[in-house]
């Protein structure tokens, strides 16, 4: 995306058109190509990690080329003096929320299910997640490192009532009629105790005709898309029997307002040409693996423990809110595996980070107080008490009806 790339976005008019598309539609397609050498190297590293070493694509964050590509993304989106696509508003920054994908339909892998990246708690908070000019305060830059076919989909802003209005139902009188009628005259009965807004996807797609508003976003290798935290988006399951099937290889970088969501790393910024030291790259890898642990079959309990211990050793390098999220997801992972969801054959008593030697009183920063005499279940529950503040999509919504959209799956659901 810099002067060494195949194309550049130089004209102010073109930048404004892209920003207008982002504000009006919730996303914008960037046809400018990233540096082909970097794209090929990062793409190959992701494929090698997955296919030759059975490691998640996220480990690509360890390599220089990934960070050089991130620097080019930042140059494109957030140049100084508002010469990038996004307006800086003095507070937009590189967030360090980075993810890499290698989705192969032949291995029955799928992308994220329909979701929003961020779900503010209140309507007021939702409104505050946009600047007065309509630009979102949280924006993802998704780059196709290999050709991305029409299996990537969104529902544009103008067809999504919950984009600006929120997904919580309006307060209503219990005595009111719970039956509503959609645009086609079909009656929807919500008298079973659920709200009129059964879930964001059903609200955005209330009729058969509304499904025609779904847009596929194919991208050639090197092209990209930017989208906001409120856009409903997902990666469909590819056809494993297609004649020209190949894995969907991609990487994404996030930009956010520092007051809306602070950068994940506290002691490093993406200013200048400096690359983060290896210790911080590994810290980010471990943190992201814990947050998205459900997506990875090839992460054993021992891997998760090792990630947690490394994050705990470097806890001061992580933003406080993000750090709590990381530790919370580790506890959720341990509870799931302790409950029998996965048994990797490790039966020693050092599981759950030696919880029997620690206390149930969790401080929120990875440490514990007390004499360690309480049982592990109480400690785990104590760590889970504040989980509501970390919700980033509508994972807690009820499953969709099987006749509508299929079973709802968490954004964090693991690759099968």
C-alpha positions in Angstrom: 0.0 0.0 0.0 3.1 2.3 0.1 5.1 3.8 -2.8 6.5 0.3 -3.5 3.1 -1.2 -4.1 1.4 -1.9 -7.4 -1.2 0.9 -6.9 -1.7 3.8 -4.6 -4.7 5.8 -3.4 -3.5 9.4 -3.8 -6.5 11.4 -4.9 -8.5 13.1 -2.2 -11.7 12.5 -4.1 -11.1 8.7 -4.2 -10.3 8.6 -0.5 -13.5 10.5 0.2 -15.6 8.1 -1.9 -14.2 5.1 0.0 -15.0 6.8 3.3 -18.5 7.7 2.1 -19.0 4.0 1.2 -17.8 2.9 4.6 -20.1 5.4 6.4 -23.2 4.7 4.2 -22.9 0.9 3.7 -20.8 -0.1 6.7 -18.1 -1.5 4.5 -15.9 -0.4 1.5 -14.0 -2.5 -1.1 -10.4 -1.5 -1.6 -9.1 -2.5 -5.0 -5.7 -1.1 -4.4 -3.3 -4.0 -4.2 -1.0 -4.7 -1.3 2.8 -5.3 -1.8 2.8 -8.6 -3.8 6.1 -9.8 -2.2 4.8 -9.3 1.3 1.4 -10.9 0.4 3.0 -14.0 -1.0 5.4 -14.4 2.0 2.7 -13.9 4.6 0.3 -16.2 2.7 2.9 -18.9 2.4 3.8 -18.6 6.1 0.2 -19.1 7.1 -0.2 -22.1 4.8 3.0 -23.7 6.1 2.0 -23.2 9.7 -1.4 -24.9 9.1 -0.4 -27.7 6.6 3.2 -28.5 7.6 3.3 -27.8 11.3 -0.4 -28.1 12.3 -0.2 -24.7 14.0 -2.9 -22.0 13.9 -2.5 -19.3 11.3 -2.2 -16.8 14.2 1.4 -17.8 14.7 2.1 -15.7 11.5 2.1 -12.8 13.9 5.6 -13.8 14.9 7.1 -13.0 11.5 8.6 -9.7 10.3 6.7 -9.7 7.0 3.3 -9.8 8.9 4.2 -6.6 10.7 5.5 -5.0 7.6 2.2 -5.7 6.0 0.5 -4.2 9.0 2.6 -1.1 8.7 1.5 -0.8 5.0 -2.1 -1.2 6.1 -1.7 1.6 8.6 0.0 3.8 6.0 -3.1 3.3 3.7 -5.8 3.9 6.3 -4.2 6.4 8.8 -1.7 8.6 7.1 -0.8 11.8 9.0 -2.8 15.0 8.2 -5.8 12.9 7.3 -4.2 11.7 4.0 -5.3 8.2 4.7 -8.7 6.7 3.9 -9.9 7.1 7.5 -10.1 10.4 9.4 -7.9 10.2 12.4 -10.0 12.5 14.6 -6.9 12.7 16.6 -7.7 9.4 18.3 -7.8 6.6 15.8 -4.9 4.2 16.2 -3.6 0.7 15.3 -5.4 -1.5 17.8 -3.3 -4.8 17.6 -6.4 -6.9 17.2 -4.9 -9.1 14.5 -6.1 -12.4 13.2 -5.0 -14.7 10.4 -7.0 -17.4 8.6 -6.5 -20.5 6.6 -9.9 -21.8 5.8 -10.0 -25.0 3.7 -13.4 -26.4 2.7 -11.8 -29.8 1.9 -10.9 -30.0 5.6 -14.5 -29.0 6.5 -13.3 -25.7 7.8 -15.6 -22.6 7.9 -15.2 -19.0 8.8 -17.0 -17.1 11.5 -20.7 -17.4 11.8 -22.9 -14.2 11.3 -21.8 -11.7 14.0 -21.1 -8.1 14.8 -17.5 -7.4 16.0 -18.7 -5.2 18.9 -22.0 -5.0 20.7 -22.3 -1.9 23.0 -24.3 -2.4 26.2 -26.8 0.5 25.6 -28.2 2.5 22.7 -26.3 5.5 24.0 -23.0 3.6 24.0 -23.8 2.4 20.5 -24.3 6.0 19.3 -21.1 7.0 21.0 -19.2 4.3 19.0 -19.4 6.6 16.0 -18.0 10.1 15.4 -20.3 12.9 14.5 -19.5 12.6 10.8 -20.6 8.9 10.9 -17.2 7.3 10.8 -17.1 4.3 13.2 -14.6 4.2 16.1 -13.7 0.6 15.4 -12.8 -0.5 11.8 -11.3 -3.8 10.5 -9.1 -4.0 7.5 -9.4 -7.5 6.0 -6.8 -8.5 3.3 -7.2 -11.4 1.0 -3.8 -13.1 0.7 -5.2 -15.6 -1.8 -8.3 -15.3 -4.0 -11.4 -15.0 -1.8 -14.5 -16.3 -3.7 -18.1 -15.2 -2.9 -18.2 -17.2 0.3 -17.6 -13.9 2.3 -20.9 -12.1 3.0 -22.4 -9.0 4.7 -25.7 -7.4 5.2 -25.2 -3.7 4.3 -26.0 -1.0 6.9 -29.1 0.3 5.1 -30.8 -3.1 5.4 -29.9 -3.8 9.0 -32.2 -2.1 11.6 -29.9 -3.0 14.5 -26.8 -1.4 13.0 -27.6 2.0 14.5 -30.6 1.2 16.7 -29.1 -1.7 18.6 -30.3 -5.3 19.0 -32.0 -5.0 22.3 -35.8 -4.9 22.2 -37.7 -1.7 23.0 -39.4 -1.7 26.4 -43.1 -2.6 26.0 -46.2 -3.0 28.1 -46.6 -6.7 29.1 -50.3 -6.3 28.2 -49.6 -5.4 24.6 -50.2 -7.8 21.8 -47.1 -9.8 21.2 -48.0 -10.6 17.6 -46.4 -8.4 14.9 -46.7 -8.3 11.2 -43.7 -8.0 8.7 -43.6 -6.2 5.4 -45.2 -9.1 3.6 -48.1 -9.5 6.0 -46.6 -12.5 7.8 -47.4 -12.7 11.5 -44.6 -13.1 14.0 -45.7 -14.3 17.4 -43.2 -13.4 20.2 -45.6 -14.3 23.0 -43.4 -17.1 24.1 -41.5 -14.8 26.4 -38.8 -13.8 23.9 -38.5 -10.2 22.6 -39.7 -8.9 19.3 -36.1 -8.8 18.3 -35.4 -12.6 18.3 -31.8 -12.0 17.2 -30.0 -9.5 15.0 -29.9 -11.7 11.9 -33.6 -12.5 12.0 -34.4 -8.8 12.5 -32.3 -7.9 9.4 -33.8 -10.7 7.4 -37.5 -10.7 8.3 -38.8 -11.7 4.9 -37.8 -13.9 2.0 -37.2 -10.8 -0.1 -34.8 -9.4 2.5 -32.4 -12.2 1.8 -31.7 -10.5 -1.5 -29.9 -7.8 0.4 -27.1 -10.1 1.4 -24.0 -9.2 -0.5 -21.0 -11.4 -1.3 -17.6 -9.7 -1.3 -15.2 -11.7 -3.5 -11.6 -10.3 -3.5 -8.7 -11.0 -5.6 -5.4 -11.8 -3.9 -4.0 -8.5 -2.6 -7.4 -6.7 -2.6 -9.1 -5.9 0.7 -12.2 -4.6 2.5 -12.7 -2.3 5.4 -15.8 -2.6 7.6 -17.2 -1.3 10.9 -17.9 -3.0 14.2 -21.6 -3.0 13.5 -21.8 -4.7 10.1 -23.3 -8.2 10.2 -20.8 -10.4 8.4 -19.6 -14.0 8.1 -17.6 -16.5 6.1 -19.8 -19.1 4.4 -18.8 -22.8 4.2 -17.1 -23.4 0.9 -17.9 -26.2 -1.5 -15.3 -29.0 -1.0 -16.2 -30.5 -4.4 -15.7 -27.4 -6.4 -13.3 -27.8 -9.4 -11.1 -24.9 -8.4 -11.3 -25.1 -4.7 -8.4 -23.6 -2.6 -8.1 -22.4 1.0 -9.2 -18.9 1.9 -6.1 -17.3 3.3 -6.4 -13.8 4.8 -5.3 -11.5 7.6 -7.0 -8.6 9.3 -5.9 -5.5 11.3 -8.1 -3.3 13.5 -8.1 0.4 14.0 -10.0 2.0 16.9 -10.5 5.2 18.8 -8.3 5.0 21.9 -11.2 6.0 24.2 -13.5 3.5 22.6 -11.1 0.6 22.7 -7.5 1.1 23.7 -4.6 -0.6 21.9 -4.0 -4.1 23.2 -0.3 -3.5 23.8 0.6 -0.8 26.3 4.3 -0.3 25.6 4.5 -0.3 21.8 2.9 1.7 19.0 3.0 1.4 15.2 4.6 4.8 14.8 7.6 4.9 12.5 9.2 1.9 10.9 10.0 0.0 14.2 8.8 -3.5 14.4 7.7 -5.0 17.8 10.2 -7.2 19.6 9.7 -11.0 19.5 8.5 -11.1 23.1 5.5 -8.8 22.3 4.7 -10.7 19.1 4.6 -14.0 21.1 2.5 -12.3 23.8 -0.1 -11.2 21.2 -0.1 -14.7 19.6 -0.8 -16.3 23.0 -3.4 -13.8 23.9 -5.3 -14.2 20.7 -5.1 -17.9 20.8 -6.8 -17.9 24.3 -9.5 -15.4 23.2 -10.4 -17.6 20.2 -9.5 -20.9 21.7 -12.8 -22.5 20.5 -11.7 -22.2 16.9 -8.7 -24.5 17.2 -8.8 -28.3 17.5 -5.0 -28.4 17.4 -4.6 -26.5 20.7 -4.2 -29.0 23.6 -4.8 -28.1 27.2 -1.1 -27.9 27.7 -0.8 -25.3 24.9 -3.5 -23.2 26.5 -1.8 -23.4 29.9 1.5 -22.3 28.3 -0.2 -19.4 26.6 -1.8 -18.3 29.9 1.5 -18.6 31.8 3.3 -16.5 29.2 0.5 -13.9 29.3 0.6 -13.8 33.0 4.4 -13.2 33.0 4.0 -10.3 30.7 0.6 -9.0 32.0 1.9 -5.4 32.4 2.4 -5.3 28.6 -1.4 -5.8 28.0 -4.1 -3.2 28.2 -6.1 -3.9 31.4 -9.5 -4.6 29.8 -7.9 -6.8 27.1 -5.8 -8.7 29.8 -9.0 -9.5 31.8 -10.6 -10.8 28.6 -7.7 -13.0 27.9 -7.7 -14.5 31.4 -11.4 -14.9 31.4 -11.3 -16.9 28.1 -8.5 -19.1 29.6 -10.8 -20.0 32.5 -13.7 -20.7 30.2 -11.4 -23.0 28.2 -10.3 -24.9 31.3 -13.9 -25.3 32.5 -15.0 -26.7 29.2 -12.2 -29.2 29.0 -12.5 -30.1 32.7 -16.2 -30.8 31.9 -15.3 -33.3 29.3 -15.5 -31.3 26.1 -11.9 -32.3 25.4 -9.6 -34.7 27.0 -6.0 -34.6 25.6 -4.8 -37.4 27.8 -3.2 -35.2 30.4 -4.4 -36.4 33.7 -1.9 -34.8 36.0 -3.1 -32.6 38.9 -1.4 -29.5 37.6 -4.3 -28.7 35.4 -6.3 -25.5 35.8 -3.0 -23.7 36.5 -2.4 -25.5 39.8 -5.6 -24.1 41.2 -5.4 -26.3 44.3 -2.3 -24.3 45.3 -4.1 -21.0 44.7 -7.1 -19.2 46.1 -10.5 -18.7 44.7 -10.2 -14.9 45.3 -9.2 -13.7 41.8 -7.9 -10.1 41.5 -8.6 -9.7 37.8 -5.0 -9.4 36.7 -4.1 -13.0 36.8 -3.2 -13.2 40.5 -4.9 -14.6 43.5 -5.2 -13.9 47.2 -5.8 -16.1 50.2 -4.4 -19.4 51.5 -5.4 -21.5 48.5 -7.7 -23.7 50.5 -10.9 -23.2 48.5 -11.8 -25.6 45.7 -11.1 -25.0 42.1 -14.8 -24.7 41.1 -15.3 -21.7 43.3 -12.2 -20.1 41.9 -13.3 -20.6 38.4 -16.8 -19.2 39.1 -15.1 -16.1 40.8 -13.2 -15.4 37.6 -16.3 -15.8 35.5 -18.4 -13.4 37.5 -17.6 -10.3 35.4 -17.9 -12.0 32.0 -20.7 -9.8 30.8 -18.5 -6.8 30.2 -16.5 -8.7 27.6 -19.2 -9.7 25.2 -18.2 -8.7 21.6 -21.1 -10.1 19.6 -24.4 -11.7 20.3 -23.1 -15.1 21.5 -25.7 -15.2 24.3 -28.7 -14.8 21.9 -30.9 -17.8 21.5 -30.2 -20.2 18.6 -31.9 -19.4 15.4 -34.8 -21.5 14.4 -33.6 -24.4 12.2 -36.1 -23.4 9.6 -34.6 -20.0 9.3 -30.8 -19.7 9.4 -29.5 -22.8 11.1 -28.1 -23.1 14.5 -26.4 -20.0 15.8 -22.7 -20.4 16.5 -20.4 -18.2 18.4 -17.9 -16.0 16.5 -15.3 -17.9 18.5 -16.5 -21.3 17.5 -13.6 -23.5 16.6 -12.6 -24.7 13.2 -13.8 -28.3 13.0 
